[in-house]
Amino acid sequence: MSVAIVIPARYASTRLPGKPLLRDTGKFLIQHVHELACRSRYADHVIVAVDDQRVFEAVESFGGRALMTRIDHVSGTDRIAEVARQLDEDIIVNLQGDEPQFEPAALDLLVQLLIDDPASGMASLMTPIRDAATYRNPNAVKVVADDAGRALCFSRAPIPFGRDADPEFHADPAPVNLHLGVYAYRRETLLELSEATPHPWELLEKLEQLRYLARGGVLRIASVSRAHRGVDTPEDYAAFVAAHRAQRSV
């Protein structure tokens, strides 16, 4: 199967305007993400989906491929689908443009889930939750999966809920899991979803993947050892720059 990794990179971030073009490391932030995507052994093409000419030119300056997309998309899925309509690849991976520390091996695992399960149209990743604060945080999306590695439900609420007490977070295996917002789609699944009416669950939780589950789709999910810290705020970016410089000095 052929695979395209598509990286959406919006310029107008609310908390960190111009985020893709930050370059305190000597490279644009979007360049770091592009380079790690290229290290995936499944990546036939890596494409940055942009909505601003400045980001388009930055991607071209380091030899990447950029495609201009509309600025009025209401979701990341819609932006990725616009790009997918111009591609012929069987599998489309959605890697956010603010994930410069994502691991290429995790991308490979994501693609492998779809290769191994012809019945699934979508795949994602999760990691164990080890603290009560994350479990209760509505900004941390929780996922419940069955024993075969199929997602059953996603929610911002604490699921599964401990009726008598909070889960034993350090149990092995961990009883609760954090969803990581990276996806692989079969191209036809992505295009169908982009044209489908949002489901009430999706609108309530503000979670696009619930549209797929509500339609009876099989979403394969695998666990990785840790979450990858994204860049959402100036503090996040400063932490990434510090980690990058420390790694280079080793």
C-alpha positions in Angstrom: 0.0 0.0 0.0 1.2 3.5 -0.8 1.2 6.0 2.1 1.1 9.8 2.2 1.9 11.7 5.5 0.0 15.0 5.4 1.0 17.7 8.0 -1.6 20.5 8.5 0.2 23.7 9.4 -2.0 26.7 10.2 -0.3 30.1 10.5 -3.0 31.8 12.6 -2.6 29.8 15.9 -4.6 31.5 18.7 -2.1 30.9 21.4 1.1 31.0 19.3 0.6 33.0 16.1 3.0 32.1 13.3 3.9 28.9 15.0 5.0 26.9 11.9 7.7 29.6 11.2 9.3 29.7 14.6 13.0 28.9 14.2 15.0 29.4 17.4 16.6 26.1 16.7 17.9 27.2 13.3 15.1 25.4 11.6 11.4 26.2 11.1 9.2 24.3 13.5 7.4 22.8 10.5 10.7 21.6 9.2 11.4 19.6 12.3 8.0 17.9 11.8 8.6 17.3 8.1 12.0 15.7 8.8 10.7 13.2 11.3 7.8 12.3 9.0 10.3 11.6 6.2 12.0 9.1 8.5 8.9 6.9 8.6 9.8 3.7 6.6 6.3 3.8 5.1 6.3 7.4 3.8 6.0 7.5 0.1 5.2 11.2 0.2 5.2 13.9 2.9 3.0 16.9 2.2 2.5 20.0 4.3 -1.1 21.4 4.0 -0.8 25.1 4.5 -3.2 28.1 4.5 -0.7 30.9 4.3 1.8 31.9 1.6 4.5 32.5 4.2 4.3 28.9 5.4 4.1 27.7 1.8 7.4 29.5 0.9 9.1 28.3 4.1 8.3 24.6 3.3 9.6 25.1 -0.3 12.8 26.7 1.0 13.9 23.5 2.8 12.9 21.3 -0.1 9.5 20.1 1.2 6.3 19.8 -0.7 3.5 22.2 0.3 -0.1 22.4 -0.9 -2.2 25.4 -0.3 -5.6 24.7 1.2 -8.7 26.8 2.0 -8.6 29.0 5.1 -12.2 28.3 6.2 -12.0 24.6 7.1 -13.8 24.0 10.4 -11.8 20.9 11.3 -8.4 19.2 10.6 -10.2 16.3 9.0 -11.6 18.6 6.3 -8.2 20.1 5.6 -6.6 16.7 5.3 -9.5 15.5 3.0 -9.0 18.5 0.7 -5.4 17.3 0.2 -6.4 13.6 -0.1 -8.7 14.4 -3.0 -5.6 15.4 -4.9 -3.7 12.2 -4.1 -3.8 8.6 -5.1 -2.2 7.0 -2.0 -4.1 4.2 -0.2 -3.4 5.4 3.3 -3.3 9.0 4.5 -1.6 9.8 7.8 -2.6 13.0 9.6 0.4 14.3 11.7 -0.1 17.6 13.3 2.4 20.4 12.4 3.1 21.1 16.0 4.5 17.7 17.0 8.3 18.1 16.5 9.1 15.3 19.0 6.8 12.6 17.5 8.6 9.3 16.9 8.9 7.9 13.4 8.4 4.4 14.8 5.0 5.5 16.1 4.0 6.6 12.6 5.1 3.2 11.3 3.0 1.4 14.0 0.0 3.5 13.0 0.2 2.5 9.3 0.9 -1.1 10.2 -2.5 -1.2 12.0 -4.3 -0.6 8.8 -2.1 -2.9 6.8 -2.8 -5.8 9.2 -6.5 -5.2 9.5 -8.4 -4.9 6.2 -11.7 -4.3 8.0 -10.5 -1.1 9.7 -10.7 2.2 7.9 -9.0 4.3 10.5 -6.3 3.9 13.1 -4.8 5.9 16.0 -2.6 5.6 19.1 -3.0 5.8 22.9 -0.8 5.8 26.0 -1.4 4.8 29.6 -2.6 7.5 32.0 -0.4 7.5 35.1 -1.9 10.4 37.1 -5.3 11.4 38.4 -5.0 15.0 37.1 -4.8 13.8 33.5 -7.6 11.4 34.0 -9.9 14.2 35.2 -8.7 16.9 32.7 -11.4 17.5 30.0 -8.7 18.6 27.6 -7.1 15.1 27.8 -9.2 12.8 25.7 -9.6 9.3 27.1 -10.2 6.1 25.1 -11.5 2.7 25.9 -10.5 -0.2 23.6 -11.4 -3.9 23.5 -9.0 -6.8 23.8 -8.6 -6.9 20.0 -7.3 -3.4 19.8 -10.4 -1.7 18.6 -11.5 1.6 20.0 -14.9 1.4 21.7 -15.4 5.0 22.9 -13.6 8.3 23.2 -14.6 11.0 25.8 -13.3 14.1 27.6 -14.9 12.6 30.7 -13.0 10.1 32.9 -13.6 6.7 31.2 -13.8 4.0 32.3 -15.2 5.5 35.5 -14.1 4.1 38.8 -17.4 3.7 40.7 -15.8 3.0 44.0 -12.4 4.8 43.6 -10.1 6.3 41.0 -8.4 3.6 38.9 -5.0 2.3 40.1 -3.0 4.4 37.7 0.2 2.4 38.1 -1.5 -0.9 37.5 -0.2 -3.1 34.7 -1.8 -3.0 32.3 -3.0 0.5 32.9 -6.9 0.5 33.1 -7.2 4.0 31.6 -5.6 5.4 28.4 -5.0 8.8 26.9 -5.8 9.3 23.2 -3.0 10.7 21.1 -4.4 12.9 18.3 -2.7 11.3 15.3 -4.6 9.3 12.7 -4.2 7.1 9.7 -7.1 6.7 7.3 -7.8 4.7 4.2 -8.3 7.3 1.6 -11.9 6.4 0.8 -12.8 6.4 4.5 -11.4 9.9 5.0 -13.3 11.2 2.0 -16.5 9.6 3.1 -16.1 11.1 6.6 -15.5 14.6 5.3 -18.8 14.5 3.5 -20.8 12.9 6.3 -23.1 14.8 8.6 -21.5 15.4 12.1 -23.0 13.0 14.7 -24.6 14.4 17.9 -21.9 12.7 20.0 -19.2 14.4 18.0 -20.9 17.8 18.4 -21.3 17.3 22.1 -17.7 16.1 22.8 -16.1 18.1 20.0 -14.3 14.9 18.9 -14.3 14.1 15.2 -13.4 10.5 15.6 -16.9 9.9 17.2 -18.4 10.5 13.7 -16.6 7.4 12.5 -17.5 5.2 15.4 -21.1 6.3 15.4 -21.3 5.1 11.8 -20.1 1.6 12.8 -16.5 2.0 11.7 -13.7 -0.1 13.0 -10.9 2.1 14.4 -7.8 0.1 15.4 -5.7 1.6 18.2 -2.4 0.6 19.7 -0.6 1.7 22.8 2.8 3.4 22.9 4.9 4.0 26.0 4.5 7.8 26.2 2.8 10.9 24.9 4.7 13.2 22.6 4.7 16.8 23.8 3.3 19.1 21.2 3.8 22.8 20.9 0.7 24.8 21.8 2.1 27.7 23.8 5.3 29.8 24.0 6.3 27.8 27.1 5.9 24.6 25.0 8.1 25.9 22.3 10.8 27.1 24.8 10.8 23.6 26.3 11.2 22.0 22.8 14.1 24.4 22.0 15.9 23.6 25.2 15.4 19.8 24.6 16.7 20.2 21.1 19.8 22.1 22.2 20.5 19.6 24.9 20.3 16.7 22.5 22.7 18.4 20.1 25.2 19.0 22.8 25.4 15.3 23.8 
